Structures are given as C-alpha cells and as structure tokens.
Amino acid sequence: FGEDQFVSGGLEDTGGNFARGNVTLGEEHRDAAVDAIKQQVEGCDSQPGFLVFNSWGGGTGSGYTSLLLEHVRMSYRKATIVQFAVLPSPSNSVACSGHGAVQRCISHHSDT
C-alpha cells in the first residue's frame, strides 16, 4: 500500500457514534474513500472480491464501514465480500460501542 491509497477524515472522529460514522462525517468523506476503492479496482487485472477488516464497535468501524460496504455491494454486485470483524469487548470504555455493533448487524442484514 502507498500513501496515495490512504484516506483520512482529518482530526475529527466519530466519537464512538454509529450515526456520525454512517451519516454525518461518513457522508462528508465517502466520496474520497469511494474514489480510492474505484482506483484500486481499476488497477486490478481480475477483481473477484474484497477483504474487509474492521471493528464493529464505535462509529468509524461500524457506521462508516457500513456506509462504504453499502456502496461496494451496489457498485460491485458480483464481487465476493469477506469481512473480518472485531467485536467490542464487554470491558470496553466506550459506552456506545455495543450499540454500534448492533446497528452494524442491522444495516448488514437489512438488504439481504
């Protein structure tokens, strides 16, 4: 991976909030990430699928990833998506990380 493939939202984070990652900040930064994904796909000779590594707790791992995976599922309908999810720990200090994981499950299964 090179620096040109790195997409950053700047200094503001989602604060462990699914909605901020999926809607508020997610929508602001979605196009940059979608362009980076598209650039990687166009550089492939054969692109059978995607490997996704993310956390299901918090807002970036659950909310923002849900937003991006929705785009991937719609844009690359024949592609296989293999997701490696890290579930939140019961001893996590972020109070709403469990809520983010539940929201991620709902958004993941709502269109299947």
C-alpha positions as CSV (number, residue, x, y, z in Angstrom):
1,F,0.0,0.0,0.0
2,G,1.1,3.5,-0.7
3,E,0.3,6.9,0.8
4,D,-1.9,7.7,-2.1
5,Q,-4.2,4.9,-1.0
6,F,-4.7,6.3,2.5
7,V,-7.9,8.1,3.1
8,S,-8.2,10.2,6.2
9,G,-11.0,12.2,7.6
10,G,-8.8,14.7,9.3
11,L,-8.7,15.4,13.0
12,E,-12.4,14.9,13.8
13,D,-13.5,11.4,14.8
14,T,-16.9,9.8,15.2
15,G,-16.8,9.8,18.9
16,G,-17.9,6.1,19.0
17,N,-21.3,7.1,17.4
18,F,-22.7,4.9,14.6
19,A,-24.8,7.7,13.2
20,R,-21.8,10.1,12.9
21,G,-19.8,7.4,11.1
22,N,-22.7,6.4,8.8
23,V,-24.4,9.7,8.1
24,T,-22.7,12.9,9.4
25,L,-19.0,12.5,8.9
26,G,-19.4,9.4,6.7
27,E,-21.2,11.4,4.0
28,E,-18.6,14.1,4.1
29,H,-15.7,11.7,3.5
30,R,-17.5,9.0,1.5
31,D,-16.5,10.3,-2.0
32,A,-12.8,10.2,-1.2
33,A,-13.0,6.6,0.0
34,V,-15.2,5.6,-2.9
35,D,-12.7,7.1,-5.3
36,A,-9.8,5.3,-3.6
37,I,-11.7,2.0,-3.8
38,K,-12.5,2.6,-7.5
39,Q,-8.9,3.4,-8.3
40,Q,-7.7,0.2,-6.7
41,V,-10.3,-1.9,-8.5
42,E,-9.4,-0.3,-11.9
43,G,-5.8,-1.2,-11.3
44,C,-6.6,-4.9,-11.0
45,D,-6.4,-7.4,-13.8
46,S,-9.1,-9.5,-12.2
47,Q,-11.1,-8.3,-9.1
48,P,-13.2,-11.2,-7.7
49,G,-13.8,-9.6,-4.3
50,F,-13.0,-7.6,-1.3
51,L,-11.4,-8.4,2.1
52,V,-12.7,-6.0,4.8
53,F,-11.1,-5.8,8.2
54,N,-12.9,-3.6,10.7
55,S,-14.2,-3.1,14.2
56,W,-18.0,-3.4,14.8
57,G,-17.7,-1.1,17.8
58,G,-17.6,2.7,17.7
59,G,-18.6,4.9,14.9
60,T,-15.8,4.5,12.3
61,G,-15.7,0.8,12.4
62,S,-19.4,0.2,12.4
63,G,-21.0,3.3,10.9
64,Y,-18.5,4.4,8.3
65,T,-17.7,0.8,7.2
66,S,-21.4,0.1,6.8
67,L,-21.7,3.1,4.5
68,L,-18.7,2.1,2.4
69,L,-19.9,-1.6,2.2
70,E,-23.3,-0.4,1.0
71,H,-21.5,1.3,-1.9
72,V,-19.3,-1.7,-2.6
73,R,-22.3,-4.1,-2.6
74,M,-24.2,-1.8,-5.0
75,S,-21.3,-1.0,-7.3
76,Y,-19.7,-4.4,-7.5
77,R,-22.7,-6.7,-7.3
78,K,-20.8,-9.8,-8.5
79,A,-17.8,-9.3,-6.1
80,T,-17.4,-11.5,-3.1
81,I,-17.1,-9.7,0.2
82,V,-15.2,-11.4,3.1
83,Q,-15.4,-9.5,6.3
84,F,-13.2,-10.0,9.3
85,A,-15.0,-8.2,12.2
86,V,-13.6,-7.3,15.6
87,L,-16.5,-7.3,18.1
88,P,-16.5,-4.9,21.0
89,S,-15.2,-6.1,24.4
90,P,-17.6,-6.1,27.3
91,S,-15.0,-4.2,29.2
92,N,-14.6,-1.5,26.5
93,S,-14.5,2.0,27.9
94,V,-16.7,3.4,25.0
95,A,-20.2,3.2,26.3
96,C,-21.9,3.0,22.9
97,S,-19.6,0.5,21.2
98,G,-22.1,-2.3,21.8
99,H,-24.8,-0.1,20.2
100,G,-22.6,0.4,17.2
101,A,-22.2,-3.4,16.8
102,V,-26.0,-3.9,16.9
103,Q,-26.5,-1.1,14.4
104,R,-23.9,-2.7,12.1
105,C,-25.6,-6.0,12.3
106,I,-29.0,-4.4,11.4
107,S,-27.6,-2.5,8.5
108,H,-25.7,-5.5,7.3
109,H,-28.7,-7.8,7.2
110,S,-31.4,-5.3,6.2
111,D,-30.8,-5.6,2.5
112,T,-30.2,-9.4,2.3
